Amino acid sequence: MTAASVMNPDPTVLNSTDIVRTAMQYIMDHRFRNVPVVDAAGRYLGMFGVHCLFRLVLPKALTMEDGLDDASFIKESLSELHERLREVEQQPVTLCVSKDVPTVAPDTSLVEALLIMYRSHSSIPVVEPDTGRLLGVISYWDVSAKILAA
């Protein structure tokens, strides 16, 4: 079996022109941890996820390279965090796309794909090697359902 045999070939995706607010809505409505982002040609650009949302609402001094390690002295309310999010909600999702999630090719063996998923703690995109086009996503839910049904 291969990655293609367990992937969802029609995953929810964000377009590079979508805005942060749209991405937040997908994540909240469907309880996604992350959503793949593609360009107009369907090429995979990276993942937009909850980790990004936290980065957008935290004070910049905590998220910048060589930023503060201790936040115990910072006292902010939920409304202050919300305001920080409102400042970026109309920005394109490309503001915060992670390229850290590994990808697999459709012919990657099932066990190798599961090992990559296990190690990355994330759903993994299945990407066509020659074009970079997103072919599908292997999520914990999809693969678990297929294993249980076997």
CYANA upper distance limits for C-alpha pairs under 8 A (distance plus 0.5 A):
  1 MET  CA      5 SER  CA      6.83
  1 MET  CA    109 SER  CA      6.62
  1 MET  CA    110 LEU  CA      5.95
  2 THR  CA      6 VAL  CA      7.74
  2 THR  CA    106 PRO  CA      7.16
  2 THR  CA    107 ASP  CA      5.84
  2 THR  CA    108 THR  CA      5.96
  2 THR  CA    109 SER  CA      4.85
  2 THR  CA    110 LEU  CA      4.98
  2 THR  CA    113 ALA  CA      8.47
  3 ALA  CA      7 MET  CA      6.60
  3 ALA  CA    104 VAL  CA      7.92
  3 ALA  CA    105 ALA  CA      7.71
  3 ALA  CA    106 PRO  CA      5.70
  3 ALA  CA    107 ASP  CA      6.60
  3 ALA  CA    108 THR  CA      5.95
  3 ALA  CA    109 SER  CA      6.49
  3 ALA  CA    110 LEU  CA      5.63
  3 ALA  CA    113 ALA  CA      6.62
  3 ALA  CA    126 VAL  CA      7.73
  3 ALA  CA    138 ILE  CA      7.98
  4 ALA  CA    106 PRO  CA      5.15
  4 ALA  CA    107 ASP  CA      7.05
  4 ALA  CA    108 THR  CA      8.43
  4 ALA  CA    126 VAL  CA      7.94
  4 ALA  CA    136 GLY  CA      8.30
  6 VAL  CA    110 LEU  CA      8.32
  6 VAL  CA    138 ILE  CA      7.03
  6 VAL  CA    142 ASP  CA      7.53
  6 VAL  CA    143 VAL  CA      6.36
  6 VAL  CA    146 LYS  CA      7.67
  7 MET  CA    126 VAL  CA      7.90
  7 MET  CA    136 GLY  CA      6.17
  7 MET  CA    137 VAL  CA      5.69
  7 MET  CA    138 ILE  CA      4.93
  7 MET  CA    139 SER  CA      7.90
  7 MET  CA    142 ASP  CA      7.68
  7 MET  CA    143 VAL  CA      7.97
  8 ASN  CA    136 GLY  CA      5.74
  8 ASN  CA    137 VAL  CA      5.80
  8 ASN  CA    138 ILE  CA      6.63
  8 ASN  CA    139 SER  CA      8.25
  8 ASN  CA    142 ASP  CA      7.56
  9 PRO  CA    135 LEU  CA      6.51
  9 PRO  CA    136 GLY  CA      4.73
  9 PRO  CA    137 VAL  CA      7.29
 10 ASP  CA    135 LEU  CA      8.47
 10 ASP  CA    136 GLY  CA      6.63
 11 PRO  CA    136 GLY  CA      6.55
 11 PRO  CA    137 VAL  CA      6.75
 12 THR  CA     35 VAL  CA      7.33
 12 THR  CA     36 PRO  CA      8.01
 13 VAL  CA     35 VAL  CA      6.37
 13 VAL  CA     36 PRO  CA      5.64
 13 VAL  CA     37 VAL  CA      6.27
 13 VAL  CA     38 VAL  CA      7.48
 14 LEU  CA     18 ASP  CA      6.79
 14 LEU  CA     23 ALA  CA      7.45
 14 LEU  CA     35 VAL  CA      7.22
 14 LEU  CA     36 PRO  CA      6.66
 14 LEU  CA     37 VAL  CA      5.15
 14 LEU  CA     38 VAL  CA      6.82
 14 LEU  CA     93 VAL  CA      8.44
 15 ASN  CA     37 VAL  CA      6.03
 15 ASN  CA     38 VAL  CA      5.62
 15 ASN  CA     39 ASP  CA      6.31
 15 ASN  CA     40 ALA  CA      7.56
 16 SER  CA     37 VAL  CA      6.56
 16 SER  CA     38 VAL  CA      6.30
 16 SER  CA     39 ASP  CA      5.73
 16 SER  CA     40 ALA  CA      7.97
 16 SER  CA     92 PRO  CA      7.29
 16 SER  CA     93 VAL  CA      6.71
 16 SER  CA     94 THR  CA      6.44
 17 THR  CA     39 ASP  CA      8.42
 17 THR  CA     92 PRO  CA      6.19
 17 THR  CA     93 VAL  CA      7.54
 17 THR  CA     94 THR  CA      8.28
 18 ASP  CA     22 THR  CA      6.97
 18 ASP  CA     23 ALA  CA      7.88
 18 ASP  CA     92 PRO  CA      6.03
 18 ASP  CA     93 VAL  CA      6.42
 19 ILE  CA     23 ALA  CA      7.10
 19 ILE  CA     89 GLU  CA      7.05
 19 ILE  CA     90 GLN  CA      5.87
 19 ILE  CA     91 GLN  CA      5.79
 19 ILE  CA     92 PRO  CA      4.66
 19 ILE  CA     93 VAL  CA      5.66
 20 VAL  CA     24 MET  CA      6.61
 20 VAL  CA     88 VAL  CA      7.49
 20 VAL  CA     89 GLU  CA      5.25
 20 VAL  CA     90 GLN  CA      6.55
 20 VAL  CA     91 GLN  CA      6.34
 20 VAL  CA     92 PRO  CA      6.34
 20 VAL  CA     93 VAL  CA      5.49
 21 ARG  CA     25 GLN  CA      6.73
 21 ARG  CA     89 GLU  CA      5.21
 21 ARG  CA     90 GLN  CA      6.87
 22 THR  CA     26 TYR  CA      6.91
 23 ALA  CA     27 ILE  CA      6.74
 23 ALA  CA     35 VAL  CA      8.30
 23 ALA  CA     48 PHE  CA      7.86
 23 ALA  CA     93 VAL  CA      7.59
 24 MET  CA     28 MET  CA      6.56
 24 MET  CA     53 LEU  CA      8.23
 25 GLN  CA     29 ASP  CA      6.29
 26 TYR  CA     30 HIS  CA      6.44
 26 TYR  CA     31 ARG  CA      8.22
 26 TYR  CA     32 PHE  CA      7.78
 27 ILE  CA     31 ARG  CA      5.74
 27 ILE  CA     32 PHE  CA      5.17
 27 ILE  CA     33 ARG  CA      7.13
 27 ILE  CA     34 ASN  CA      7.44
 27 ILE  CA     35 VAL  CA      8.02
 27 ILE  CA     49 GLY  CA      7.89
 27 ILE  CA     50 VAL  CA      7.93
 28 MET  CA     32 PHE  CA      7.49
 32 PHE  CA     49 GLY  CA      8.22
 33 ARG  CA     49 GLY  CA      6.01
 33 ARG  CA     50 VAL  CA      6.12
 33 ARG  CA    122 SER  CA      8.44
 34 ASN  CA     47 MET  CA      6.51
 34 ASN  CA     48 PHE  CA      5.87
 34 ASN  CA     49 GLY  CA      4.23
 34 ASN  CA     50 VAL  CA      6.80
 34 ASN  CA    123 SER  CA      8.42
 35 VAL  CA     47 MET  CA      5.96
 35 VAL  CA     48 PHE  CA      5.82
 35 VAL  CA     49 GLY  CA      6.63
 36 PRO  CA     44 TYR  CA      7.59
 36 PRO  CA     45 LEU  CA      8.03
 36 PRO  CA     46 GLY  CA      6.39
 36 PRO  CA     47 MET  CA      4.97
 36 PRO  CA     48 PHE  CA      6.82
 36 PRO  CA    125 PRO  CA      7.85
 37 VAL  CA     44 TYR  CA      6.61
 37 VAL  CA     45 LEU  CA      6.01
 37 VAL  CA     46 GLY  CA      6.02
 37 VAL  CA     47 MET  CA      6.15
 37 VAL  CA     48 PHE  CA      7.18
 37 VAL  CA     93 VAL  CA      8.42
 37 VAL  CA     97 VAL  CA      8.01
 38 VAL  CA     42 GLY  CA      5.65
 38 VAL  CA     43 ARG  CA      5.66
 38 VAL  CA     44 TYR  CA      5.10
 38 VAL  CA     45 LEU  CA      5.83
 38 VAL  CA     46 GLY  CA      7.95
 38 VAL  CA    134 LEU  CA      7.84
 39 ASP  CA     43 ARG  CA      5.92
 39 ASP  CA     44 TYR  CA      7.33
 39 ASP  CA     45 LEU  CA      7.35
 41 ALA  CA    133 ARG  CA      8.01
 42 GLY  CA    133 ARG  CA      5.80
 42 GLY  CA    134 LEU  CA      6.62
 43 ARG  CA    131 THR  CA      7.66
 43 ARG  CA    132 GLY  CA      5.56
 43 ARG  CA    133 ARG  CA      4.37
 43 ARG  CA    134 LEU  CA      6.13
 44 TYR  CA    127 VAL  CA      7.57
 44 TYR  CA    132 GLY  CA      6.45
 44 TYR  CA    133 ARG  CA      6.12
 44 TYR  CA    134 LEU  CA      5.63
 45 LEU  CA     97 VAL  CA      7.98
 45 LEU  CA     99 LYS  CA      7.76
 46 GLY  CA     97 VAL  CA      6.00
 46 GLY  CA     98 SER  CA      5.80
 46 GLY  CA     99 LYS  CA      5.23
 46 GLY  CA    100 ASP  CA      8.27
 46 GLY  CA    101 VAL  CA      7.88
 47 MET  CA     97 VAL  CA      5.82
 47 MET  CA     98 SER  CA      5.58
 47 MET  CA     99 LYS  CA      7.06
 47 MET  CA    101 VAL  CA      7.68
 48 PHE  CA     52 CYS  CA      7.01
 48 PHE  CA     93 VAL  CA      7.50
 48 PHE  CA     96 CYS  CA      6.95
 48 PHE  CA     97 VAL  CA      5.49
 48 PHE  CA     98 SER  CA      6.77
 49 GLY  CA     53 LEU  CA      7.16
 49 GLY  CA     97 VAL  CA      8.47
 50 VAL  CA     54 PHE  CA      6.88
 51 HIS  CA     55 ARG  CA      6.88
 52 CYS  CA     56 LEU  CA      6.73
 52 CYS  CA     96 CYS  CA      6.47
 52 CYS  CA     97 VAL  CA      8.06
 52 CYS  CA     98 SER  CA      8.35
 53 LEU  CA     57 VAL  CA      6.97
 54 PHE  CA     58 LEU  CA      6.57
 55 ARG  CA     63 THR  CA      6.83
 56 LEU  CA     84 ARG  CA      7.75
 56 LEU  CA     85 LEU  CA      6.81
 56 LEU  CA     88 VAL  CA      8.18
 57 VAL  CA     81 LEU  CA      5.81
 57 VAL  CA     82 HIS  CA      7.68
 57 VAL  CA     84 ARG  CA      5.96
 57 VAL  CA     85 LEU  CA      5.98
 58 LEU  CA     62 LEU  CA      7.28
 58 LEU  CA     63 THR  CA      7.53
 58 LEU  CA     81 LEU  CA      7.58
 59 PRO  CA     63 THR  CA      7.50
 60 LYS  CA     64 MET  CA      6.36
 60 LYS  CA     67 GLY  CA      8.42
 61 ALA  CA     67 GLY  CA      5.67
 61 ALA  CA     68 LEU  CA      6.38
 62 LEU  CA     67 GLY  CA      5.53
 62 LEU  CA     68 LEU  CA      5.44
 62 LEU  CA     69 ASP  CA      7.17
 62 LEU  CA     70 ASP  CA      8.43
 62 LEU  CA     71 ALA  CA      7.84
 63 THR  CA     67 GLY  CA      6.56
 63 THR  CA     68 LEU  CA      8.30
 76 GLU  CA     80 GLU  CA      6.58
 76 GLU  CA     81 LEU  CA      7.58
 77 SER  CA     81 LEU  CA      7.01
 78 LEU  CA     82 HIS  CA      6.53
 79 SER  CA     83 GLU  CA      6.57
 80 GLU  CA     84 ARG  CA      6.89
 81 LEU  CA     85 LEU  CA      6.91
 82 HIS  CA     86 ARG  CA      6.67
 83 GLU  CA     87 GLU  CA      6.87
 84 ARG  CA     88 VAL  CA      7.65
 85 LEU  CA     89 GLU  CA      6.53
 86 ARG  CA     90 GLN  CA      8.35
 91 GLN  CA     95 LEU  CA      7.34
 93 VAL  CA     97 VAL  CA      7.14
101 VAL  CA    120 SER  CA      7.25
101 VAL  CA    122 SER  CA      7.64
101 VAL  CA    124 ILE  CA      7.33
102 PRO  CA    116 ILE  CA      7.88
102 PRO  CA    120 SER  CA      7.81
102 PRO  CA    124 ILE  CA      7.06
102 PRO  CA    125 PRO  CA      8.01
103 THR  CA    124 ILE  CA      6.29
103 THR  CA    125 PRO  CA      5.58
103 THR  CA    126 VAL  CA      6.33
103 THR  CA    127 VAL  CA      6.90
104 VAL  CA    108 THR  CA      6.72
104 VAL  CA    113 ALA  CA      7.23
104 VAL  CA    124 ILE  CA      7.72
104 VAL  CA    125 PRO  CA      6.98
104 VAL  CA    126 VAL  CA      5.46
104 VAL  CA    127 VAL  CA      6.56
105 ALA  CA    126 VAL  CA      5.95
105 ALA  CA    127 VAL  CA      5.78
105 ALA  CA    128 GLU  CA      6.31
105 ALA  CA    129 PRO  CA      6.69
106 PRO  CA    126 VAL  CA      6.37
106 PRO  CA    127 VAL  CA      7.31
106 PRO  CA    128 GLU  CA      7.31
106 PRO  CA    135 LEU  CA      8.25
108 THR  CA    112 GLU  CA      7.15
108 THR  CA    113 ALA  CA      6.88
109 SER  CA    113 ALA  CA      6.69
110 LEU  CA    114 LEU  CA      6.67
111 VAL  CA    115 LEU  CA      6.63
112 GLU  CA    116 ILE  CA      6.73
113 ALA  CA    117 MET  CA      6.69
114 LEU  CA    118 TYR  CA      6.48
115 LEU  CA    119 ARG  CA      6.61
116 ILE  CA    120 SER  CA      6.50
116 ILE  CA    124 ILE  CA      8.43
117 MET  CA    121 HIS  CA      6.34
117 MET  CA    122 SER  CA      6.19
117 MET  CA    123 SER  CA      6.64
117 MET  CA    124 ILE  CA      6.66
118 TYR  CA    122 SER  CA      7.90
122 SER  CA    139 SER  CA      8.13
122 SER  CA    140 TYR  CA      8.49
123 SER  CA    137 VAL  CA      7.27
123 SER  CA    138 ILE  CA      6.06
123 SER  CA    139 SER  CA      4.93
123 SER  CA    140 TYR  CA      6.83
124 ILE  CA    137 VAL  CA      6.13
124 ILE  CA    138 ILE  CA      5.79
124 ILE  CA    139 SER  CA      7.17
125 PRO  CA    134 LEU  CA      7.39
125 PRO  CA    135 LEU  CA      8.18
125 PRO  CA    136 GLY  CA      6.53
125 PRO  CA    137 VAL  CA      4.89
125 PRO  CA    138 ILE  CA      6.86
126 VAL  CA    134 LEU  CA      6.59
126 VAL  CA    135 LEU  CA      6.01
126 VAL  CA    136 GLY  CA      5.63
126 VAL  CA    137 VAL  CA      6.01
126 VAL  CA    138 ILE  CA      7.70
127 VAL  CA    132 GLY  CA      6.19
127 VAL  CA    133 ARG  CA      6.09
127 VAL  CA    134 LEU  CA      5.13
127 VAL  CA    135 LEU  CA      6.00
127 VAL  CA    136 GLY  CA      7.75
128 GLU  CA    132 GLY  CA      5.67
128 GLU  CA    133 ARG  CA      5.81
128 GLU  CA    134 LEU  CA      6.99
128 GLU  CA    135 LEU  CA      7.04
129 PRO  CA    133 ARG  CA      8.31
138 ILE  CA    142 ASP  CA      7.13
138 ILE  CA    143 VAL  CA      7.18
139 SER  CA    143 VAL  CA      6.74
140 TYR  CA    144 SER  CA      6.36
141 TRP  CA    145 ALA  CA      6.56
142 ASP  CA    146 LYS  CA      6.88
143 VAL  CA    147 ILE  CA      6.65
144 SER  CA    148 LEU  CA      6.63
145 ALA  CA    149 ALA  CA      6.60
146 LYS  CA    150 ALA  CA      6.66
